[in-house]
Amino acid sequence: MVDTAVDIDNEKLNDNNYGNGNGNGNGDGEGEGEGEGEGEGEGEGKGAKSKCCNLYNGNVDAIGLSWLASGRGMLIMSNIFMATSLLFLAKDAAGCFEEPIADGQCNKSIYGMKAESFITNIATIAAVLAALFMPICGALVDYTPHRKLVGIITALLLVAIQAIQIGTVEQTWFAMGVLQALSVFIYQLQLVTLIAYLPEIARQVGVLSMTKVSSNLYLVEYASSALFLVAMTGITIAFKTSAVVTGQISQGITTVMSMITFAVGWFIYLTPRPAVRPVPEGHWLLLEGFNQNWRTAKSVQKHYKHGLRYFLLANVFAEPCT
């Protein structure tokens, strides 16, 4: 998924060529206003007809990402309430509430682990799965024309898991915890497919406009998260719901909203994409993602050792902490 230094330089050159040749899009003097015109991309051509929002320069892929960002914002916030519910049920099953706890920590175990560590273990399992399978997903996105299919499948799985987790109760909490680990893992695969659209959108709308597009995408996601959090807090205060019931309500709302936002984003706006590059001769598709990561690591070490290398190393240690 991450381009090598040579790829990065080529993309910069392509961006410059796009900017210089912008006015020749249609050959009739209108090219400068319409980007690369009809020849560049089906996405921008359709988007120019849409009055959806000037927030994204009429780019349909960017509009689709915006719909998905609103759904992801609620999905992220719902994890807070789901985690609280699962932790409560795990501690209750371990007997943490049967007697007062002196230091505020429950040291009782269940299923071979400390009840207090249940959510931490979920995050750890999800992170390991993501590290193992994201390069494979990245190869499918880059080296095959199935990017949109991968995105749709992961979106459907996410919605299905949210719906199932509405049934989180005392008898099902452990199974729901397993599903939560899978949900976090699948969420990372969904991000792989979405991030692949960003360089292409940047080439279509131009580097300067992409700054506005990116900021608007983040704004939509964070606004969605904030609105969902305020709504759930209001429901909790108004109806005095328990942690478990609050988690169920959260999952119910997220399921409905995700069905809408994910369906609109994937089925109406986001466009299919061809393979970015062919699989090198003699290479295996499922391993090519790992090979690409290795080539990128060597390229960063060789060409960007004084800046990008340390930034990436910092992320390696910072991400697990968050």
MARKOLDO-267837 format. One record per residue (C-alpha): x, y, z. Coordinates in steps of 0.5 Angstrom, whole numbers, plus 500, padded with zeros to 3 digits. Example, Ala and Ser with C-alpha at 12.3 -4.5 7.8 and 13.67 -1.06 7.14 Angstrom:
BEGIN
525491516/527498514/
# end
This chain:
BEGIN
500500500/506505501/509507495/517507495/521513494/521512486/514512486/513518491/518522486/514519480/507521483/510528485/512529477/505527475/502532480/506537476/505535469/497535471/498542474/501544468/497541463/490542466/488547461/488542455/483537458/477538453/481542448/476547447/478552452/474549458/479544460/482549465/476549469/474542469/481538470/482533466/476533463/472527460/479523459/481523466/476519470/469517471/469519478/471527477/466527470/460525474/462529480/462535476/455534475/453533482/451539486/453535492/458539495/463544493/467541500/470536495/470540488/465535486/469529486/464523487/470519490/471524495/464525497/463517498/469518503/465523506/459519507/464513510/467518514/461520518/459512519/466511522/465517526/459514530/463507529/469509533/465512539/460506539/467502541/467506547/460504550/461497547/468496551/465499558/459494557/464488556/469490561/463490566/460484564/467480564/468483571/461481574/463474571/469474575/466476581/469482582/463486585/461480590/466483595/469490596/476491593/481495597/485498592/480499586/483493582/480487581/485481581/480475579/481471573/476468568/478464562/485464564/486472564/485478569/478481568/481487568/485486562/479483557/479490553/487490553/487483550/482485545/486490542/492486542/489481538/486486533/493489532/496482531/491480526/492487523/499486522/499479519/493481514/493488512/499487507/495481504/489486503/493492501/496487495/489485493/487493493/493495489/495489484/487487483/481491480/477488486/478494491/471496491/469489492/474489498/471495501/464493500/465486504/469489510/463494510/458489510/462485516/462491520/455492520/453485521/458485527/455491530/448488529/450482533/453485538/446488540/445482544/451483548/448480555/451476561/451469557/454472551/459477553/465473551/463471544/462478543/469480546/471475540/467479535/469486538/477484536/474481529/471488528/477492530/481488525/476489519/476496521/483496519/482493513/476498511/481503512/486500507/481500501/479508503/486510504/488507497/483513494/486519497/492519492/488518486/483524488/489528489/491527482/484529480/483535484/490538485/494538491/492545493/485543493/486536496/488540503/481542503/478535501/482532507/481537512/473536510/473529511/476529518/471535520/466530518/468524522/470528528/463532528/460525527/463522533/462528537/454528535/454521537/457522543/453527545/446523543/449517547/450521553/444525553/440518553/444515558/442521563/435521561/434514562/439512567/441506563/446501565/453500562/450494558/443497556/447503554/452499550/446495546/443502545/449504542/450498537/443499535/444506533/451505530/448499526/442503523/447509521/452505518/447501514/445508511/452511510/456505508/451503503/451511500/458511500/460504497/454503492/452510490/459514490/465510490/468508483/471501481/478502480/483498476/489495479/495500480/500496478/501488475/504483480/511482478/513476474/514470479/511474485/506471489/500476490/499474497/506475499/507481495/504486500/510484505/515485499/512492498/513493505/520491505/522495499/519501502/523500509/529500505/527506501/526510507/532508510/536510504/533516502/529519508/533517514/534524517/526525517/521520515/525514518/524517525/517519524/515512522/519509528/515514533/509512530/511504531/511506538/506511539/500507536/500502541/499507546/493510543/
# end
